[in-house]
């Protein structure tokens, strides 16, 4: 998959594509419906996606609580698995954010990327102040010479599939409900960082990940699948993960600490993907380390039973 970050400097081979446009946070089933329409619109051409980094919401409110379901790397990995060949990951900056809706259509879609057809969700907004609507983009397309398809919104059960509702399910400790809307397990992807090695001292060495910038699922312990994406230990493992601030050991920055069952090896610096399957319990502060270890034994036994049944 090729990643193009500047719409003003695009090679001839990367122009003229049919693309889906959006933020695609989480790459949920609504996003996939939009992507599938783009795929079918031009089956002979490379599948393209136009998205933005940083997320516009991050750009306009950098001090707001983290909300993203996945970082840029995880999103690119997910899109590549869906067959995306051209990822136009446009740099969202002052110049781009100040384009009016009509200027965005003219400068980015027509002049910059030379797109022939775009697919968007019915709730798509674009241009300065999010003033442009899906209907307006269709009107611009007719005037400027590119096609526009508007994909309907999707519901599952009685809920609209949206990144907002997925975040709520994760905040409620309901990863399976989130997975129904995502069509895949919610994952925390990133490099394994050096922790304080308390888990090793307790007999449960963990792979630690920084979760800064991501929406925090409900703090607690989860049954998880772990994909090791790099290094000599590549593969899929079962495990138990603790997400939160580790109240047993004072005030700490939230992170994700994962114990991989039946694993021996060094994962420092490697990239892993931790998939949340079930929420087991909330974070607790125990009276002693012995009580904590007893609970960790029970957590791992429960997680093994859940994962073996998957």
KACORBEL-V16434 format. One record per residue. RES is the residue in one letter. PHI is phi as a letter, one per 40 degrees, with the letter a starting at -180 (* if undefined). PSI is psi in whole degrees, 0 to 359 (999 if undefined). NEAR is the number of other ideal C-beta (glycine too) atoms within 10 Angstrom. Layout:
{{RES PHI PSI NEAR} {RES PHI PSI NEAR}}
This chain:
{{X * 131 15} {X c 138 13} {X b 123 14} {X b 126 20} {X b 348 11} {X b 115 11} {X c 347 19} {X c 348 11} {X b 83 9} {X b 130 18} {X c 155 8} {X d 327 7} {X c 341 10} {X b 5 17} {X c 165 14} {X g 20 15} {X c 163 25} {X b 128 25} {X b 161 29} {X b 140 28} {X b 136 25} {X i 180 22} {X c 329 17} {X f 35 27} {X c 117 22} {X g 337 28} {X f 60 25} {X c 183 25} {X c 333 15} {X c 317 27} {X c 318 28} {X c 327 20} {X c 317 17} {X c 316 26} {X c 319 24} {X c 323 16} {X c 318 17} {X c 320 24} {X c 315 19} {X c 335 11} {X c 331 18} {X a 70 17} {X c 340 8} {X c 350 5} {X b 157 17} {X c 137 16} {X c 129 23} {X b 151 28} {X b 135 28} {X b 122 23} {X a 183 23} {X b 138 22} {X b 129 18} {X c 165 15} {X d 134 19} {X d 325 16} {X c 323 15} {X c 321 16} {X c 315 15} {X c 337 12} {X b 68 10} {X c 339 8} {X c 2 4} {X c 158 9} {X d 145 7} {X d 141 12} {X b 346 17} {X c 141 20} {X c 334 23} {X a 150 23} {X c 176 19} {X c 321 17} {X c 315 13} {X c 321 20} {X c 315 25} {X c 319 20} {X c 317 18} {X c 317 21} {X c 322 23} {X c 322 14} {X c 335 11} {X c 4 14} {X g 12 12} {X c 130 25} {X b 335 15} {X b 112 22} {X b 106 23} {X c 87 24} {X c 81 18} {X c 138 20} {X c 112 12} {X c 105 19} {X b 189 11} {X c 319 7} {X c 314 10} {X c 320 18} {X c 339 15} {X c 358 11} {X c 133 17} {X c 170 15} {X d 315 19} {X c 321 17} {X c 322 15} {X c 314 22} {X c 315 26} {X c 311 16} {X c 323 17} {X c 305 21} {X c 314 25} {X c 299 16} {X c 316 14} {X c 301 19} {X c 343 25} {X g 39 15} {X c 144 23} {X c 332 17} {X a 139 19} {X b 147 27} {X b 133 26} {X b 160 24} {X c 159 20} {X c 337 14} {X c 14 14} {X c 132 22} {X b 148 16} {X a 166 23} {X g 171 21} {X d 130 14} {X g 16 10} {X f 39 12} {X c 336 13} {X c 140 22} {X b 171 18} {X d 318 17} {X c 319 12} {X c 322 18} {X c 323 25} {X c 319 16} {X c 319 14} {X c 321 22} {X c 317 19} {X c 322 11} {X c 324 11} {X b 352 13} {X g 26 10} {X b 151 19} {X c 152 15} {X b 127 22} {X b 131 18} {X b 119 18} {X c 136 22} {X c 156 10} {X c 156 12} {X b 142 19} {X b 150 13} {X b 122 15} {X g 234 9} {X b 17 5} {X b 140 15} {X c 133 14} {X c 116 22} {X a 158 19} {X c 325 22} {X c 314 9} {X c 330 17} {X c 317 24} {X d 319 20} {X c 317 15} {X c 319 21} {X c 321 24} {X c 331 14} {X c 1 13} {X g 36 19} {X b 70 17} {X c 332 24} {X c 324 13} {X c 319 18} {X c 319 25} {X c 328 19} {X c 321 17} {X c 331 24} {X c 330 26} {X g 15 15} {X a 161 16} {X c 141 17} {X c 135 25} {X b 148 22} {X b 114 26} {X b 146 20} {X i 181 23} {X c 145 17} {X c 123 21} {X b 165 12} {X c 127 8} {X b 201 17} {X c 3 12} {X g 27 11} {X c 323 16} {X d 321 18} {X c 318 11} {X c 332 10} {X c 358 15} {X g 10 10} {X b 75 18} {X c 135 19} {X b 154 23} {X c 117 26} {X c 139 21} {X b 140 24} {X c 129 15} {X b 16 19} {X d 137 12} {X g 353 14} {X b 151 20} {X c 131 20} {X c 120 19} {X c 169 27} {X d 129 18} {X c 138 17} {X i 199 17} {X b 138 26} {X b 148 28} {X c 132 24} {X b 155 28} {X b 143 18} {X b 122 25} {X b 119 15} {X c 116 21} {X c 347 16} {X a 164 13} {X g 182 15} {X c 348 10} {X b 25 15} {X d 138 12} {X i 182 11} {X b 134 10} {X b 161 20} {X c 157 21} {X a 183 25} {X b 135 26} {X b 143 28} {X b 122 23} {X b 127 26} {X i 206 19} {X b 6 15} {X f 64 20} {X c 342 13} {X c 338 16} {X b 37 11} {X g 201 8} {X c 126 7} {X b 157 12} {X c 138 9} {X d 141 16} {X a 183 20} {X b 123 24} {X b 122 22} {X b 129 24} {X c 120 25} {X c 124 23} {X c 139 13} {X f 37 8} {X b 137 17} {X b 128 7} {X i 175 11} {X b 123 12} {X b 4 22} {X d 129 12} {X g 350 11} {X c 161 17} {X c 130 19} {X b 160 26} {X b 117 20} {X b 117 25} {X b 122 21} {X c 122 25} {X b 304 21} {X a 145 17} {X c 127 20} {X c 313 19} {X a 166 14} {X c 171 11} {X c 145 15} {X b 156 13} {X b 113 11} {X c 161 14} {X c 337 9} {X a 164 9} {X c 327 12} {X c 320 10} {X c 322 13} {X c 314 18} {X c 319 14} {X d 318 12} {X c 322 14} {X c 322 19} {X d 315 12} {X c 321 13} {X d 314 21} {X c 321 19} {X c 317 11} {X c 318 16} {X c 317 23} {X d 315 16} {X c 318 10} {X c 313 17} {X c 326 18} {X c 334 8} {X c 351 6} {X c 999 10}}
